[in-house]
Amino acid sequence: MEDRPREAWGQSMAWSSSGKARTGPSLASVLKDLPSAATLRYRGPGVLPWGTLDEDEDEDGGGKGLQAFAETAQMESHPPRELPWPMQARREHRKIQAREQVASGSESKAAYWTRQLSRTKGKMKEGFQTIQPWAWTLKKIGGQFGAGTESYFSLLRFLLFLNLVASVVEVCMKLVPTWLEGAPPGPPSPNISSPCGSYTPHTQGLVSFPTQLFNLLSGEGYLEWSPLFYGFYPPRSNLAIPYLCSVFVIGLIYLLFILHRSVSGLKETLLAESEVLTSYSHRVFSAWNFGLCGEVHVRLRQRVILYELQVELEEAVVRRRAAEQTLGQRAKVWSIRALLNLLILALLGAAFYGIYWATECTVTLQETPLVQQTPLLKLLVDYLPSIFISVFNFVLPPVFKFIASLEGYTRSRQIVFILIRTVVLRLASLVFLLFSLWNQITCGGNKEAEGCKACGYNYRDTPCWETRLGQEMYKLVLFDLLMGLLVMLLVQFPRKILCGLCPGALGRLAGTLEFQVPDEVLGLIYAQTVVWVGSFFCPLLPLINTAKLLILFCLKKITLFSIYSPASGTFRASIANFFFPLVLLVGLAISAVPVLYSIFLIPPSKLCGPFQGKSAIWVQIPESIESLPQTAQNFLYFLGTQAFAIPLLILSSILMAYTVALANSYGRLISELKRQIETEAQNKVFLAQRAVALSSGNGAI
């Protein structure tokens, strides 16, 4: 065994010694002169390159050592970022440079504090990542079920954090000021009447247990006059302003966090769509994490890379088939897509009409004697719009998924279309519900109608319309949780049990469940949009949604590992990281419309809430400004004048133009760097071909 390496070494030495006798440079000398060879031999600062012989092994070791040190010094003359150093060598070099700058006094205080600030920021970011809840659970889910399923649980954790922050703000700006001046007064007496009628939120007399349970589910009875709803809060001066400002504070917090998440996801999406990081060579050679310890982490990382390669291969097959289609085949595909989209529009129209009809019939059915005398029937009528919305949201998304599979798109493109159609269904159904409620509250927008002429709203059907709107949002959130529990207990678990009892192909077909990421994500976004709409009218709704999301995370995790199997088709994680927050922004924008409309245009209720007696909720802000000193009044009024708005608009336009120009310059720089990389690759290929030609020419001599 030891003779063979010596023979090979002797043959190579003989070949090199014979090569010296030939004229012209050899292949070894040509390759050795390449810059890439020097880079490969370089091993770090203060270390001799690979291939350097010691003085004991060669007589010319001293000369070669000096040459090696010269080569090392030449390599280290480049900026540290361009050198192939390991991370430990980079850190040591950075520390040495920092000590030298401090010793020589060349580093300014600003540069020192900037470096300290960036270091502190990096440590805080690392610490925040270590304390993130369920981090290991998300890694396990991503390794076993793919990045798409992991993105759902990541979004659920993000929404849980947002609702927790909103709950803290609601408690500090609404509940605490309510009790600062003592306990709030009780509900209005039924004997007191006004031009806007009377309001009796409490059920009089002895109430049975079923009625109490139905009140809990519908938000009526004892819950109607509680901190849960708008009507409970008294008309106090120190409460109205915090109550109104909390809406804008929470909305700004939501917007900033969602924008931050969208921007970070946009970077990944742009990289994925630019095909810079989607090549197979990147997945094979650069996707592995050499810092992994433990067999479990290694297997999870292997599964993640497997899912990424599966996505690439599936989309490559679809793109290749699309490129091979003839003109007639493409026309046929586009015709099928047009017919399928017409079918989708018809289904959406039927769903919207059903929701509108259910909301309009609810008021009529509630007035019938049979419904009023039967608590169960009354609860069913109260939940009629929620039932219609949940039925359509349960039935139509699988239809959309089946239609998307017939359109011939890639898996990632199918996910996008399913998301768009499902979000139109869910959010538009909520819009139709709000429109029907607006029609009831404002008499169809006709202030001269008989029911709205006295008070500006329909005081007969909705004496406290804010609480009524909050009750509808409360029922939607509660019914969404109940529907999820019922589907889980009555559909998914029995199906899995039947799968175990039925052997063969039939059992496998009936028991194979895949986690439907688009439908589940849109369910989260729909529920969050409902919370955004109802948080002004039901202040504790974010707190309820926090508990709901916590329960939902635990239940979904249990069902995921016990019921579902890995998806047969996967999609890019970049689609989830950018498109999901984008849909969340759409939901936030939709929820802002009814809330702002209620604040600025609809008169507040005369018998409940902190804004009693005002012509509009927003009127409280100008009245509070008038109580401030004259200097503060002038400053605040100046912020609303054209003298402030026009310069602000000009400055914003200049900053926007500068940002666009800077982005274009960065884009041109990136394109130039890409061309340089391509040129370097071509040069290396040419040099390698030249070296092979020289070696073959020397061999022929």
ZAMARGU-4260 file (C-alpha; in steps of 0.2 Angstrom, whole numbers, plus 5000, padded with zeros to 4 digits):
<rodrens>
0) 5000/5000/5000 | 5014/5012/5004 | 5024/5008/4987 | 5010/5014/4976 | 5010/5032/4982
5) 5029/5033/4981 | 5028/5026/4963 | 5015/5039/4959 | 5025/5053/4967 | 5041/5047/4958
10) 5031/5047/4941 | 5025/5064/4944 | 5042/5070/4949 | 5049/5062/4934 | 5036/5070/4923
15) 5040/5087/4930 | 5058/5085/4928 | 5056/5080/4910 | 5045/5095/4908 | 5059/5106/4913
20) 5069/5100/4899 | 5056/5105/4886 | 5054/5122/4879 | 5040/5134/4884 | 5030/5135/4900
25) 5022/5119/4907 | 5004/5116/4912 | 5008/5117/4930 | 5018/5134/4928 | 5003/5141/4919
30) 4990/5136/4932 | 5002/5142/4946 | 5002/5159/4938 | 4984/5161/4938 | 4977/5173/4952
35) 4964/5160/4957 | 4979/5148/4961 | 4986/5161/4973 | 4969/5163/4981 | 4968/5144/4984
40) 4985/5143/4991 | 4982/5157/5003 | 4977/5151/5021 | 4975/5167/5031 | 4985/5181/5039
45) 5003/5176/5044 | 5002/5158/5038 | 5013/5152/5023 | 5003/5147/5008 | 5000/5129/5003
50) 5014/5121/4993 | 5028/5130/5002 | 5042/5118/5006 | 5052/5120/5022 | 5071/5122/5022
55) 5074/5104/5028 | 5065/5097/5013 | 5073/5108/4999 | 5089/5117/4997 | 5080/5132/4990
60) 5068/5133/5004 | 5074/5150/5010 | 5071/5158/4993 | 5054/5149/4991 | 5049/5155/5009
65) 5053/5173/5005 | 5043/5171/4989 | 5029/5164/4999 | 5030/5178/5012 | 5030/5190/4997
70) 5015/5182/4990 | 5006/5182/5007 | 5010/5201/5009 | 5003/5204/4991 | 4987/5195/4995
75) 4985/5204/5012 | 4987/5221/5003 | 4970/5219/4996 | 4955/5224/5007 | 4950/5211/5020
80) 4933/5209/5012 | 4941/5203/4996 | 4952/5190/5004 | 4947/5172/5007 | 4949/5172/5026
85) 4939/5162/5038 | 4927/5171/5050 | 4939/5169/5065 | 4953/5177/5055 | 4942/5191/5050
90) 4937/5194/5068 | 4955/5194/5074 | 4960/5206/5060 | 4946/5218/5064 | 4951/5217/5083
95) 4970/5221/5078 | 4964/5235/5067 | 4953/5243/5081 | 4968/5242/5093 | 4980/5250/5081
100) 4967/5264/5078 | 4964/5267/5096 | 4983/5267/5100 | 4987/5279/5086 | 4972/5290/5090
105) 4967/5290/5071 | 4949/5284/5075 | 4937/5297/5078 | 4924/5297/5092 | 4910/5296/5080
110) 4917/5281/5071 | 4920/5273/5088 | 4902/5275/5094 | 4895/5270/5077 | 4905/5254/5078
115) 4899/5251/5096 | 4881/5255/5091 | 4882/5242/5076 | 4889/5229/5087 | 4876/5232/5101
120) 4862/5231/5087 | 4869/5215/5081 | 4870/5207/5098 | 4852/5213/5102 | 4846/5205/5086
125) 4854/5189/5090 | 4847/5189/5107 | 4830/5193/5101 | 4831/5178/5089 | 4836/5167/5103
130) 4821/5172/5114 | 4808/5170/5099 | 4795/5158/5105 | 4793/5141/5095 | 4809/5144/5085
135) 4813/5125/5086 | 4795/5120/5082 | 4796/5131/5066 | 4812/5123/5061 | 4805/5106/5064
140) 4789/5110/5054 | 4800/5117/5039 | 4811/5102/5038 | 4796/5089/5039 | 4783/5099/5029
145) 4792/5112/5019 | 4794/5130/5019 | 4776/5134/5014 | 4769/5126/5030 | 4782/5134/5040
150) 4777/5151/5033 | 4759/5149/5040 | 4765/5146/5058 | 4778/5160/5056 | 4763/5171/5051
155) 4753/5165/5065 | 4767/5169/5078 | 4769/5186/5070 | 4750/5190/5071 | 4750/5184/5089
160) 4764/5196/5093 | 4754/5211/5085 | 4738/5207/5094 | 4748/5206/5111 | 4755/5223/5108
165) 4738/5230/5103 | 4730/5222/5118 | 4743/5231/5129 | 4739/5248/5121 | 4720/5245/5122
170) 4722/5242/5141 | 4733/5257/5144 | 4723/5269/5133 | 4705/5263/5136 | 4703/5253/5152
175) 4715/5262/5163 | 4708/5280/5160 | 4690/5273/5162 | 4694/5269/5181 | 4705/5284/5184
180) 4690/5294/5190 | 4681/5280/5199 | 4670/5266/5193 | 4660/5269/5177 | 4641/5271/5179
185) 4629/5257/5176 | 4617/5255/5161 | 4604/5268/5157 | 4587/5265/5165 | 4573/5258/5154
190) 4561/5272/5161 | 4572/5286/5154 | 4568/5291/5136 | 4575/5303/5124 | 4571/5309/5106
195) 4582/5295/5101 | 4572/5282/5110 | 4578/5271/5125 | 4592/5259/5127 | 4591/5243/5139
200) 4606/5232/5137 | 4603/5221/5152 | 4590/5207/5151 | 4577/5210/5165 | 4572/5197/5177
205) 4579/5179/5181 | 4589/5172/5167 | 4592/5154/5164 | 4608/5145/5161 | 4605/5142/5142
210) 4601/5160/5140 | 4617/5165/5149 | 4627/5153/5137 | 4618/5161/5122 | 4623/5178/5128
215) 4641/5173/5130 | 4641/5167/5112 | 4631/5182/5105 | 4639/5196/5115 | 4621/5201/5122
220) 4614/5202/5140 | 4627/5204/5153 | 4641/5206/5140 | 4633/5220/5131 | 4636/5232/5146
225) 4654/5227/5150 | 4672/5233/5145 | 4671/5221/5130 | 4660/5234/5120 | 4660/5252/5116
230) 4644/5257/5125 | 4651/5253/5142 | 4664/5267/5142 | 4657/5283/5150 | 4657/5301/5142
235) 4672/5308/5151 | 4684/5321/5145 | 4700/5311/5150 | 4694/5295/5141 | 4687/5302/5124
240) 4704/5308/5118 | 4714/5292/5123 | 4700/5281/5116 | 4701/5290/5099 | 4720/5291/5098
245) 4722/5273/5102 | 4715/5268/5085 | 4728/5278/5076 | 4742/5272/5088 | 4737/5254/5085
250) 4735/5257/5066 | 4752/5265/5065 | 4760/5250/5075 | 4752/5237/5064 | 4757/5247/5048
255) 4776/5248/5053 | 4778/5230/5058 | 4769/5224/5043 | 4779/5235/5031 | 4795/5229/5040
260) 4790/5211/5037 | 4785/5215/5019 | 4802/5223/5015 | 4812/5209/5022 | 4801/5197/5012
265) 4803/5207/4996 | 4822/5206/4996 | 4820/5187/4996 | 4807/5187/4983 | 4818/5198/4971
270) 4833/5186/4974 | 4822/5171/4970 | 4814/5179/4955 | 4830/5185/4948 | 4837/5167/4947
275) 4853/5172/4956 | 4850/5160/4970 | 4839/5147/4962 | 4852/5138/4952 | 4855/5120/4956
280) 4873/5123/4959 | 4868/5135/4973 | 4857/5122/4981 | 4870/5109/4980 | 4886/5118/4984
285) 4881/5133/4995 | 4865/5128/5004 | 4873/5117/5017 | 4876/5124/5035 | 4892/5117/5041
290) 4889/5124/5059 | 4875/5111/5062 | 4877/5099/5077 | 4867/5084/5080 | 4858/5071/5069
295) 4841/5079/5070 | 4847/5096/5064 | 4857/5088/5050 | 4841/5078/5044 | 4830/5094/5045
300) 4842/5103/5034 | 4843/5089/5022 | 4824/5089/5020 | 4824/5108/5018 | 4836/5107/5003
305) 4826/5092/4996 | 4810/5103/4996 | 4820/5117/4988 | 4826/5106/4974 | 4809/5098/4972
310) 4802/5116/4969 | 4815/5120/4956 | 4813/5103/4947 | 4793/5105/4947 | 4794/5122/4940
315) 4807/5118/4927 | 4796/5104/4920 | 4781/5116/4919 | 4791/5129/4910 | 4799/5117/4898
320) 4781/5111/4893 | 4775/5128/4891 | 4790/5133/4880 | 4786/5117/4869 | 4768/5122/4866
325) 4763/5127/4848 | 4752/5142/4845 | 4736/5132/4844 | 4740/5123/4861 | 4743/5140/4869
330) 4726/5147/4862 | 4718/5132/4869 | 4726/5135/4886 | 4721/5153/4886 | 4703/5149/4881
335) 4702/5136/4895 | 4708/5149/4908 | 4696/5162/4902 | 4681/5150/4904 | 4687/5145/4921
340) 4689/5163/4927 | 4671/5166/4921 | 4666/5151/4932 | 4675/5159/4947 | 4667/5176/4945
345) 4650/5167/4945 | 4654/5158/4961 | 4660/5174/4969 | 4644/5183/4964 | 4633/5170/4971
350) 4642/5170/4987 | 4641/5189/4989 | 4623/5189/4986 | 4620/5175/4999 | 4629/5185/5012
355) 4620/5201/5008 | 4603/5192/5009 | 4607/5183/5025 | 4612/5200/5033 | 4596/5209/5027
360) 4585/5194/5033 | 4592/5194/5050 | 4583/5209/5056 | 4567/5204/5050 | 4568/5186/5057
365) 4573/5193/5074 | 4557/5202/5076 | 4546/5187/5073 | 4538/5180/5090 | 4544/5162/5087
370) 4562/5167/5086 | 4561/5179/5101 | 4553/5165/5112 | 4566/5151/5107 | 4584/5155/5113
375) 4592/5142/5101 | 4583/5149/5086 | 4587/5166/5091 | 4605/5162/5092 | 4605/5153/5075
380) 4597/5169/5067 | 4610/5180/5076 | 4624/5169/5068 | 4615/5168/5051 | 4628/5180/5042
385) 4643/5172/5051 | 4636/5154/5045 | 4634/5160/5027 | 4652/5167/5027 | 4659/5152/5035
390) 4650/5140/5023 | 4656/5149/5008 | 4674/5150/5015 | 4674/5132/5018 | 4667/5126/5002
395) 4674/5138/4988 | 4693/5137/4992 | 4694/5118/4988 | 4685/5123/4972 | 4697/5136/4968
400) 4712/5124/4971 | 4704/5112/4959 | 4702/5125/4946 | 4720/5132/4948 | 4726/5114/4944
405) 4718/5114/4927 | 4725/5131/4922 | 4743/5124/4918 | 4753/5136/4930 | 4768/5132/4940
410) 4765/5127/4958 | 4771/5144/4965 | 4759/5153/4952 | 4745/5142/4957 | 4747/5147/4975
415) 4747/5165/4970 | 4731/5163/4960 | 4722/5153/4974 | 4727/5166/4987 | 4721/5180/4976
420) 4704/5172/4973 | 4702/5166/4991 | 4706/5184/4998 | 4694/5191/4986 | 4681/5179/4993
425) 4685/5182/5011 | 4688/5200/5012 | 4674/5204/5000 | 4662/5194/5010 | 4667/5205/5025
430) 4664/5220/5015 | 4647/5215/5010 | 4642/5211/5028 | 4648/5229/5033 | 4639/5236/5019
435) 4623/5228/5024 | 4626/5234/5042 | 4629/5252/5036 | 4613/5251/5026 | 4604/5246/5042
440) 4612/5259/5053 | 4611/5274/5041 | 4595/5270/5033 | 4604/5267/5016 | 4613/5283/5018
445) 4597/5293/5018 | 4597/5305/5033 | 4580/5311/5029 | 4572/5294/5031 | 4559/5292/5045
450) 4571/5281/5056 | 4586/5292/5054 | 4579/5310/5053 | 4579/5313/5072 | 4597/5307/5077
455) 4606/5304/5061 | 4606/5285/5063 | 4593/5271/5064 | 4590/5273/5083 | 4575/5261/5083
460) 4584/5246/5077 | 4601/5250/5083 | 4600/5262/5098 | 4619/5259/5101 | 4625/5256/5084
465) 4644/5255/5089 | 4640/5240/5101 | 4629/5232/5088 | 4644/5233/5076 | 4656/5226/5089
470) 4644/5212/5093 | 4644/5207/5074 | 4664/5207/5074 | 4664/5197/5091 | 4653/5184/5084
475) 4663/5182/5068 | 4679/5179/5078 | 4671/5167/5090 | 4662/5158/5076 | 4678/5156/5066
480) 4686/5148/5081 | 4672/5136/5084 | 4671/5131/5066 | 4690/5127/5067 | 4687/5116/5082
485) 4672/5107/5075 | 4681/5103/5058 | 4696/5097/5068 | 4686/5086/5080 | 4672/5080/5068
490) 4680/5079/5051 | 4699/5078/5052 | 4702/5066/5067 | 4688/5054/5062 | 4695/5053/5044
495) 4712/5049/5051 | 4704/5035/5062 | 4694/5028/5048 | 4710/5028/5038 | 4719/5017/5051
500) 4704/5005/5051 | 4702/5003/5032 | 4717/4994/5025 | 4722/4995/5007 | 4722/5009/4994
505) 4705/5015/4999 | 4711/5019/5017 | 4726/5028/5010 | 4716/5038/4999 | 4703/5043/5012
510) 4716/5047/5025 | 4729/5056/5015 | 4727/5074/5021 | 4739/5088/5016 | 4740/5105/5025
515) 4732/5118/5013 | 4743/5133/5016 | 4733/5146/5005 | 4717/5142/5014 | 4724/5142/5031
520) 4734/5158/5028 | 4719/5167/5022 | 4709/5161/5037 | 4721/5170/5048 | 4721/5186/5037
525) 4702/5186/5037 | 4701/5184/5056 | 4714/5198/5058 | 4704/5209/5047 | 4689/5206/5057
530) 4698/5211/5073 | 4705/5227/5065 | 4687/5232/5060 | 4680/5228/5077 | 4694/5234/5089
535) 4686/5252/5089 | 4669/5245/5094 | 4675/5230/5104 | 4691/5236/5113 | 4695/5219/5120
540) 4694/5210/5104 | 4713/5210/5101 | 4715/5202/5118 | 4702/5189/5113 | 4711/5186/5097
545) 4727/5184/5106 | 4720/5169/5116 | 4712/5162/5100 | 4729/5162/5091 | 4738/5154/5105
550) 4725/5140/5106 | 4725/5139/5087 | 4744/5137/5086 | 4744/5123/5099 | 4729/5114/5090
555) 4737/5116/5072 | 4753/5110/5078 | 4745/5094/5086 | 4735/5090/5070 | 4749/5094/5059
560) 4761/5080/5066 | 4747/5068/5070 | 4735/5070/5055 | 4743/5078/5040 | 4756/5071/5028
565) 4770/5081/5019 | 4763/5090/5003 | 4765/5082/4987 | 4768/5099/4979 | 4778/5113/4986
570) 4781/5131/4982 | 4794/5144/4985 | 4796/5151/5003 | 4799/5168/4995 | 4781/5168/4989
575) 4775/5166/5007 | 4787/5179/5014 | 4782/5193/5003 | 4764/5189/4997 | 4757/5185/5014
580) 4761/5202/5022 | 4755/5210/5006 | 4738/5202/5008 | 4739/5207/5026 | 4742/5225/5021
585) 4727/5224/5009 | 4716/5218/5024 | 4723/5233/5035 | 4718/5245/5021 | 4700/5237/5020
590) 4698/5238/5038 | 4703/5256/5039 | 4689/5262/5028 | 4674/5257/5039 | 4683/5263/5055
595) 4687/5280/5048 | 4670/5282/5040 | 4662/5279/5057 | 4674/5291/5065 | 4671/5306/5053
600) 4654/5304/5045 | 4642/5294/5056 | 4635/5303/5071 | 4639/5294/5088 | 4625/5286/5098
605) 4616/5297/5110 | 4613/5284/5123 | 4630/5276/5125 | 4649/5278/5123 | 4662/5291/5127
610) 4656/5303/5113 | 4638/5305/5118 | 4630/5322/5112 | 4643/5325/5098 | 4639/5328/5080
615) 4653/5316/5075 | 4667/5307/5084 | 4681/5317/5077 | 4673/5333/5084 | 4681/5329/5100
620) 4699/5332/5093 | 4695/5351/5088 | 4687/5354/5105 | 4702/5347/5114 | 4714/5358/5104
625) 4704/5373/5109 | 4707/5370/5127 | 4726/5371/5124 | 4737/5386/5126 | 4737/5398/5111
630) 4754/5394/5105 | 4750/5375/5105 | 4734/5379/5096 | 4743/5389/5082 | 4756/5376/5080
635) 4743/5362/5078 | 4732/5372/5066 | 4748/5376/5056 | 4751/5358/5053 | 4734/5357/5044
640) 4737/5372/5033 | 4744/5372/5015 | 4759/5382/5021 | 4764/5366/5030 | 4757/5353/5018
645) 4765/5360/5002 | 4783/5360/5008 | 4781/5343/5015 | 4774/5337/4999 | 4789/5345/4989
650) 4802/5337/5002 | 4794/5320/5001 | 4795/5321/4982 | 4813/5326/4982 | 4817/5312/4994
655) 4807/5300/4983 | 4816/5305/4967 | 4833/5303/4976 | 4828/5286/4982 | 4823/5281/4965
660) 4839/5288/4957 | 4849/5279/4971 | 4840/5262/4967 | 4843/5264/4949 | 4862/5268/4951
665) 4863/5252/4963 | 4854/5242/4949 | 4867/5248/4936 | 4881/5244/4948 | 4874/5226/4951
670) 4872/5224/4932 | 4890/5230/4929 | 4896/5218/4943 | 4887/5203/4935 | 4895/5207/4918
675) 4912/5208/4927 | 4909/5191/4934 | 4904/5184/4917 | 4920/5191/4910 | 4931/5184/4923
680) 4923/5167/4920 | 4926/5168/4902 | 4944/5174/4905 | 4947/5159/4916 | 4940/5147/4903
685) 4951/5155/4890 | 4967/5153/4901 | 4963/5135/4905 | 4960/5131/4886 | 4977/5140/4883
690) 4986/5130/4896 | 4979/5114/4889 | 4985/5120/4871 | 5002/5124/4878 | 5004/5107/4887
695) 4998/5097/4872 | 5010/5107/4861 | 5025/5104/4872 | 5020/5085/4872 | 5021/5085/4853
700) 5038/5092/4853
</rodrens>
